[in-house]
Amino acid sequence: LNKHRRYEIRMSVYNAVGEGPTSPPQEVFVGEAVPTAPAQNVQVQGSTATQLDVSWEPPPPEAQNGDMQGYKVQSAAVNLERKQQRKQWQNIAAKSINTLTQCI
């Protein structure tokens, strides 16, 4: 089965002699699941000393697994002297569009 699809299911019983009649079809919906791919073609440009322009494309349709509701954009400062140090990610936006201009 594929995620985010509607199916009809029916059953029959069989024995050594053969197969009996099928049951009436039952409809079932296999619901949404977490997207299985990230946003595609993410591009970031510094437009001013304190502003970034971020653009992207949605994940491929087969990886969306439901109705897309938005995107979460995060930022983390990079310490060039301690690259191994764990980054502290902060949410800067959650958008349902494919472009973002954010002052930092």
Backbone as ProteinMPNN parsed JSONL, in Angstrom:
{"seq_chain_A": "LNKHRRYEIRMSVYNAVGEGPTSPPQEVFVGEAVPTAPAQNVQVQGSTATQLDVSWEPPPPEAQNGDMQGYKVQSAAVNLERKQQRKQWQNIAAKSINTLTQCI", "coords_chain_A": {"N_chain_A": [[0.845, -1.196, 0.0], [0.364, 2.278, -0.602], [1.15, 5.368, 0.98], [-1.219, 7.902, 1.925], [-3.438, 7.381, 0.268], [-6.494, 6.078, -1.158], [-8.149, 2.995, -0.828], [-9.906, 0.03, -1.939], [-10.972, -2.863, -0.345], [-11.501, -6.321, -0.502], [-12.619, -9.662, 0.308], [-12.218, -13.196, -0.045], [-13.024, -16.639, 0.51], [-11.247, -19.672, 0.407], [-10.843, -23.174, -0.371], [-9.735, -26.602, -0.695], [-11.238, -27.297, -2.928], [-11.9, -24.972, -4.272], [-12.473, -21.417, -4.794], [-14.629, -19.268, -2.958], [-17.404, -16.871, -3.119], [-16.748, -13.287, -3.265], [-16.51, -10.849, -0.61], [-18.493, -7.849, -0.039], [-16.924, -4.828, -1.218], [-14.82, -2.96, 0.973], [-14.066, 0.326, 1.788], [-11.067, 2.034, 2.462], [-8.863, 4.444, 3.882], [-5.534, 5.206, 3.669], [-3.771, 7.101, 5.694], [-2.115, 10.329, 6.177], [1.445, 10.716, 6.44], [4.643, 11.431, 7.888], [6.656, 13.659, 5.973], [9.058, 12.244, 3.733], [11.297, 13.246, 2.529], [13.501, 16.07, 2.259], [13.0, 19.662, 1.737], [13.672, 20.806, -1.581], [16.406, 22.008, -3.631], [17.36, 24.195, -2.026], [18.189, 27.523, -1.487], [20.258, 30.122, -0.345], [20.861, 33.494, 0.185], [22.729, 36.302, 1.142], [21.225, 39.312, 1.503], [21.484, 41.796, 2.639], [23.574, 43.183, 5.246], [22.276, 42.258, 7.453], [20.244, 40.599, 6.659], [18.717, 37.749, 5.165], [17.891, 36.004, 2.175], [15.896, 33.339, 1.469], [15.125, 30.566, -0.519], [13.233, 27.818, -1.924], [12.176, 24.583, -3.162], [9.347, 22.375, -3.029], [9.372, 19.051, -1.467], [9.686, 16.058, -3.523], [6.606, 14.905, -5.033], [5.982, 12.181, -4.417], [7.215, 11.864, -1.994], [6.012, 13.528, -0.212], [3.8, 12.619, 1.228], [1.239, 13.434, 2.051], [-0.807, 16.361, 2.639], [0.976, 19.222, 2.265], [1.75, 21.49, 4.819], [3.458, 23.479, 5.647], [6.748, 24.962, 6.139], [9.653, 24.759, 8.14], [12.094, 27.008, 9.004], [15.377, 27.234, 10.058], [18.153, 28.615, 11.915], [21.655, 28.714, 12.728], [24.403, 29.891, 14.526], [27.765, 29.826, 13.433], [30.696, 28.776, 14.874], [33.81, 29.4, 14.047], [36.211, 28.663, 15.226], [35.619, 26.499, 16.803], [34.477, 24.185, 15.369], [33.583, 21.611, 15.886], [31.914, 21.856, 17.99], [28.617, 21.569, 19.314], [25.898, 22.825, 17.506], [23.592, 25.46, 18.141], [20.473, 25.465, 17.24], [17.995, 27.673, 16.045], [14.59, 28.501, 15.588], [13.632, 30.474, 12.917], [11.569, 31.005, 11.289], [8.373, 29.81, 10.202], [6.87, 28.789, 7.444], [4.374, 28.737, 4.869], [4.893, 29.166, 2.305], [7.144, 29.347, -0.555], [9.325, 31.017, -0.444], [11.368, 33.231, 1.499], [12.14, 36.124, 3.28], [14.255, 37.195, 5.682], [15.128, 39.019, 8.506], [18.094, 39.073, 10.355]], "CA_chain_A": [[0.0, 0.0, 0.0], [1.049, 3.566, -0.601], [0.614, 6.335, 1.923], [-2.067, 8.997, 1.45], [-4.254, 6.873, -0.845], [-7.738, 5.397, -0.833], [-8.186, 1.644, -1.382], [-11.037, -0.855, -1.673], [-10.509, -4.184, 0.061], [-12.528, -7.356, -0.445], [-12.064, -10.955, 0.682], [-12.917, -14.43, -0.396], [-12.551, -17.812, 1.24], [-11.003, -20.775, -0.511], [-10.445, -24.469, 0.187], [-9.125, -27.486, -1.694], [-12.099, -27.408, -4.098], [-11.925, -23.712, -5.018], [-12.68, -20.13, -4.118], [-16.014, -18.846, -2.829], [-17.679, -15.502, -3.551], [-16.054, -12.225, -2.526], [-17.307, -9.967, 0.239], [-18.616, -6.508, -0.609], [-15.71, -4.046, -0.978], [-14.745, -1.993, 2.064], [-13.142, 1.399, 1.428], [-10.191, 2.456, 3.558], [-7.918, 5.5, 3.522], [-4.241, 5.138, 4.343], [-3.612, 8.53, 5.934], [-0.874, 11.065, 6.019], [2.637, 10.338, 7.187], [5.682, 12.454, 7.881], [7.381, 13.707, 4.702], [10.252, 11.406, 3.742], [12.395, 13.94, 1.846], [13.536, 17.487, 2.618], [12.778, 20.639, 0.669], [14.67, 20.655, -2.636], [17.024, 23.208, -4.22], [17.396, 25.282, -1.049], [19.178, 28.55, -1.821], [20.326, 31.203, 0.638], [21.713, 34.608, -0.215], [22.711, 37.465, 2.02], [20.814, 40.478, 0.71], [22.115, 42.925, 3.325], [24.406, 42.708, 6.356], [21.439, 41.661, 8.502], [19.069, 39.974, 6.05], [18.918, 36.612, 4.276], [16.804, 35.575, 1.298], [15.899, 31.879, 1.379], [14.112, 30.038, -1.432], [13.28, 26.363, -2.019], [11.088, 23.88, -3.836], [8.831, 21.33, -2.141], [9.861, 17.695, -1.716], [8.98, 15.398, -4.625], [5.252, 14.501, -4.633], [5.931, 10.851, -3.818], [7.803, 11.916, -0.654], [5.267, 14.458, 0.639], [2.991, 11.768, 2.098], [0.08, 14.146, 2.566], [-0.948, 17.762, 2.248], [2.011, 20.045, 2.892], [1.193, 22.609, 5.583], [4.422, 24.548, 5.846], [8.173, 24.696, 6.219], [10.317, 25.383, 9.282], [13.423, 27.489, 8.649], [16.164, 27.39, 11.275], [19.5, 29.14, 11.73], [22.602, 28.457, 13.805], [25.675, 30.597, 14.371], [28.899, 28.926, 13.263], [31.911, 29.201, 15.55], [34.87, 28.89, 13.186], [37.284, 28.089, 16.033], [35.138, 25.262, 17.433], [33.507, 23.591, 14.444], [33.067, 20.371, 16.442], [30.936, 22.185, 19.032], [27.213, 21.395, 18.927], [25.24, 24.072, 17.106], [22.321, 25.786, 18.778], [19.546, 25.834, 16.177], [16.857, 28.499, 16.443], [13.579, 28.702, 14.561], [13.484, 31.87, 12.513], [10.297, 31.158, 10.583], [7.625, 28.65, 9.728], [6.142, 29.395, 6.328], [3.688, 27.849, 3.938], [5.257, 29.614, 0.969], [8.426, 28.805, -0.958], [10.391, 31.99, -0.314], [11.364, 33.893, 2.8], [13.127, 37.149, 3.54], [14.292, 37.24, 7.143], [16.167, 39.833, 9.127], [18.771, 38.342, 11.438]], "C_chain_A": [[0.876, 1.239, 0.0], [0.359, 4.499, 0.37], [-0.251, 7.369, 1.206], [-2.875, 8.584, 0.217], [-5.498, 6.186, -0.312], [-7.739, 4.041, -1.552], [-9.542, 1.008, -1.111], [-10.458, -2.235, -1.386], [-11.706, -5.138, 0.033], [-11.84, -8.691, -0.174], [-12.894, -12.083, 0.097], [-12.296, -15.559, 0.43], [-12.311, -18.914, 0.22], [-10.638, -22.031, 0.275], [-9.871, -25.315, -0.945], [-9.937, -27.573, -2.983], [-12.113, -26.121, -4.926], [-12.181, -22.508, -4.135], [-14.148, -19.781, -4.111], [-16.194, -17.406, -3.281], [-16.926, -14.476, -2.692], [-17.044, -11.436, -1.678], [-17.52, -8.642, -0.489], [-17.344, -5.705, -0.312], [-15.883, -3.101, 0.213], [-13.71, -0.951, 1.667], [-12.349, 1.815, 2.654], [-9.226, 3.513, 3.018], [-6.659, 5.306, 4.343], [-3.769, 6.574, 4.468], [-2.227, 9.099, 5.749], [0.232, 10.488, 6.89], [3.629, 11.484, 7.094], [6.358, 12.47, 6.511], [8.69, 12.921, 4.805], [11.417, 12.0, 2.953], [12.351, 15.409, 2.258], [13.098, 18.37, 1.455], [13.94, 20.525, -0.318], [15.202, 22.016, -3.075], [16.981, 24.409, -3.279], [18.526, 26.235, -1.427], [19.087, 29.667, -0.802], [21.294, 32.251, 0.113], [21.602, 35.695, 0.837], [22.357, 38.687, 1.194], [21.323, 41.777, 1.324], [22.959, 42.338, 4.451], [23.584, 42.007, 7.43], [20.226, 40.928, 7.938], [19.474, 38.851, 5.11], [17.687, 36.416, 3.419], [16.94, 34.069, 1.11], [14.805, 31.471, 0.403], [14.308, 28.536, -1.544], [12.125, 25.865, -2.848], [10.598, 22.776, -2.906], [9.496, 19.977, -2.409], [9.126, 17.093, -2.907], [7.608, 14.905, -4.163], [5.193, 13.142, -3.949], [6.521, 10.806, -2.405], [7.038, 12.842, 0.288], [4.359, 13.723, 1.623], [1.819, 12.489, 2.746], [0.051, 15.566, 2.05], [0.081, 18.594, 3.002], [1.358, 21.239, 3.579], [2.183, 23.734, 5.792], [5.844, 24.038, 5.919], [8.716, 25.385, 7.459], [11.729, 25.746, 8.851], [14.161, 27.757, 9.955], [17.525, 27.969, 10.931], [20.345, 28.764, 12.936], [23.874, 29.235, 13.509], [26.794, 29.564, 14.289], [30.098, 29.542, 13.96], [33.076, 28.589, 14.79], [35.999, 28.238, 13.977], [36.887, 26.745, 16.624], [34.086, 24.59, 16.556], [32.892, 22.309, 14.986], [31.99, 20.632, 17.498], [29.519, 22.059, 18.49], [26.575, 22.753, 18.626], [23.922, 24.238, 17.848], [21.382, 26.326, 17.701], [18.39, 26.624, 16.748], [15.883, 28.581, 15.28], [13.539, 30.175, 14.21], [12.179, 32.086, 11.757], [9.674, 29.805, 10.336], [6.678, 29.206, 8.672], [5.465, 28.344, 5.47], [3.962, 28.257, 2.495], [6.662, 29.095, 0.643], [9.562, 29.818, -0.962], [10.254, 32.702, 1.014], [12.452, 34.947, 2.791], [13.103, 37.373, 5.045], [15.435, 38.132, 7.602], [16.785, 39.041, 10.27], [19.497, 39.29, 12.356]], "O_chain_A": [[1.984, 1.24, 0.535], [-0.855, 4.435, 0.561], [-0.038, 7.67, 0.031], [-2.981, 9.338, -0.75], [-5.545, 5.765, 0.844], [-7.38, 3.948, -2.725], [-10.243, 1.392, -0.174], [-9.571, -2.712, -2.094], [-12.793, -4.792, 0.494], [-10.638, -8.839, -0.395], [-14.079, -11.941, -0.205], [-11.195, -15.434, 0.966], [-13.085, -19.071, -0.724], [-10.189, -21.964, 1.419], [-9.561, -24.802, -2.02], [-9.38, -27.892, -4.034], [-12.314, -26.167, -6.14], [-12.115, -22.576, -2.908], [-14.844, -19.962, -5.11], [-15.251, -16.785, -3.772], [-16.528, -14.755, -1.561], [-18.236, -11.363, -1.977], [-16.81, -8.342, -1.449], [-16.745, -5.885, 0.748], [-16.951, -2.526, 0.424], [-12.603, -1.298, 1.255], [-12.897, 1.932, 3.75], [-8.83, 3.477, 1.853], [-6.712, 5.247, 5.572], [-3.407, 7.202, 3.473], [-1.312, 8.45, 5.242], [-0.014, 9.866, 7.923], [3.453, 12.403, 6.294], [6.61, 11.409, 5.94], [9.349, 12.937, 5.844], [12.42, 11.321, 2.732], [11.282, 15.934, 2.571], [12.86, 17.894, 0.345], [15.059, 20.188, 0.069], [14.538, 23.039, -2.913], [16.611, 25.51, -3.686], [19.661, 25.818, -1.655], [17.997, 30.108, -0.436], [22.394, 31.937, -0.341], [20.521, 35.972, 1.356], [23.1, 39.063, 0.287], [21.567, 42.75, 0.61], [23.044, 41.118, 4.588], [24.128, 41.246, 8.23], [19.274, 40.662, 8.672], [20.44, 38.972, 4.356], [16.565, 36.634, 3.876], [17.972, 33.584, 0.649], [13.683, 31.969, 0.483], [15.401, 28.025, -1.296], [11.213, 26.616, -3.193], [11.365, 22.291, -2.075], [10.113, 19.783, -3.456], [8.049, 17.568, -3.268], [7.463, 14.522, -3.002], [4.432, 12.965, -2.998], [6.345, 9.816, -1.695], [7.379, 12.934, 1.468], [4.18, 14.184, 2.751], [1.451, 12.179, 3.879], [0.793, 15.927, 1.137], [0.058, 18.661, 4.231], [0.515, 21.917, 2.992], [1.773, 24.855, 6.093], [6.108, 22.843, 5.779], [8.281, 26.487, 7.793], [12.478, 24.887, 8.384], [13.637, 28.422, 10.849], [18.0, 27.836, 9.803], [19.824, 28.526, 14.025], [24.363, 29.237, 12.379], [26.771, 28.552, 14.99], [30.476, 30.68, 13.682], [33.307, 27.383, 14.88], [36.678, 27.351, 13.46], [37.759, 25.928, 16.917], [32.934, 24.445, 16.963], [31.784, 21.949, 14.589], [31.24, 19.724, 17.856], [29.256, 22.404, 17.338], [26.704, 23.701, 19.4], [23.232, 23.262, 18.141], [21.478, 27.487, 17.301], [17.862, 26.289, 17.809], [16.291, 28.715, 14.126], [13.426, 31.028, 15.09], [11.732, 33.222, 11.601], [10.361, 28.787, 10.269], [5.791, 30.001, 8.979], [5.93, 27.209, 5.363], [3.33, 27.745, 1.571], [7.297, 28.467, 1.49], [10.655, 29.511, -1.437], [9.167, 32.772, 1.587], [13.567, 34.688, 2.34], [12.063, 37.701, 5.617], [16.567, 38.005, 7.135], [16.075, 38.415, 11.058], [20.122, 38.856, 13.323]]}, "name": "protein", "num_of_chains": 1, "seq": "LNKHRRYEIRMSVYNAVGEGPTSPPQEVFVGEAVPTAPAQNVQVQGSTATQLDVSWEPPPPEAQNGDMQGYKVQSAAVNLERKQQRKQWQNIAAKSINTLTQCI"}
